Amino acid sequence: MGLFQNKEPYKALGFPEFRAYVIGNTLFTIALLIQEVILSYEIYKITHNPLALGLIGLAEAVPYISLVLFGGHFADNHDKKRIMQVTLSIIILGSLILLYSGTQLTSSDTQYHIYTIYFVIFLIGLAKGFFSPAASSLNPFLVPKEVFANAATWNSSFWQFGSIIGPGVAGFLYVYAGLAGSLWTVVVLLVAVMICIFQIKSRPIPPKHVQHESIWQSLQEGISYVFKTKIILYAISLDLFSVLFGGVIAILPIFAEDILHVGAEGLGILRAAPSVGAVITMVTLLYYPPLNHAWRNLLWAIAGFGIATFVFGWSTNFWISVIALFFTGAFDSVSVVIRQTVLRFYTPDEMRGRVSSVNGVFVSTSNEMGAFESGVAAKLFGTVPSVLMGAGLTLVLVTWVAIKSGDLFSLKIEDELKK
């Protein structure tokens, strides 16, 4: 895959603020995934409606997508650490409300509490519209430029580790600690994230961007930069459409409950499988980053993601399904490392918030709107046919992009980083 050996695989972890950042990011991921898995499973048990699962993603995506561009502008002009602290406080408060409503789902006011959960997830989406671009744009300031690729790999590895622990722990927490105990764990983890944020120093606003311009001019500048920088646009677009059509995470409760018949513990294993594959691949990529012939590697990785998704949709055997999900995570991790390195390297410091927010729109559209699309498609076409169609669309997309982007195949990001 055009790999080269990295002789300093742990270099980024030598920076204390970066360590605090990735630990906080991991705990944040674990907390929100536990919350998502537990509430999704509980709501599906009550409603047995695939669309109810899709609405969870939609409730978070709509406010996030609506605000994240403004959040990027805000992050470029204000204290990023302070933004993270304020918005995390809102998320913690929202999680406390979800704790109450989640434990009331079996009461006589079930429908009221389901609507309350959707509304609070909507508020959390609003907060994440500011939190995410602030966090993403602060990240590159924590390490020097020559460590960007290594930091991107570690950041993704920690995130994927959180993605393993969160869903895996969620199933067992639900069984052994109950709904309330699981959601209290979420609150405690989010408080720990706040402690990690306190370990990071505030960064000054890049002086180049301290100027008098309207917010609309600022947003247009960020959007225009993404659309005129071909490598960034293609990279985030590939991620958008492959996960939008090929993602299956949101409807895993249906597979666990109705197709594979493995219950909450099996759901935890299914949710964790992609991240297990991703972490194992990430460890390999720490030593052999896929940055030479990066574009070719990215396209092969997304094609592999589509094939693994097709196998998952076809399977009725639990362990074959787990292995297929394992490979979706393995292939996706290659894509993540390349995409994050591209964003870090090709974005000027004074535009990191806005470019991160545009990327956030693409990521949220693929994940949360993809969750809604999965729920709707499962409702209209059936669960298995919707997965197979999504995998097919992913393979068609990657073929089309490969034809249109021939000039990017010679790109060697590692050589650029050494200049």
Helices and strands as residue ranges (DSSP letters): G 11-14, H 16-47, H 50-77, H 80-103, H 110-138, G 139-142, G 145-147, H 148-176, H 178-198, G 207-209, H 215-228, H 230-246, G 249-251, H 252-254, I 255-259, H 263-287, H 294-314, H 318-346, G 349-351, H 352-364, I 365-369, H 370-381, H 383-404, G 406-408, H 413-417
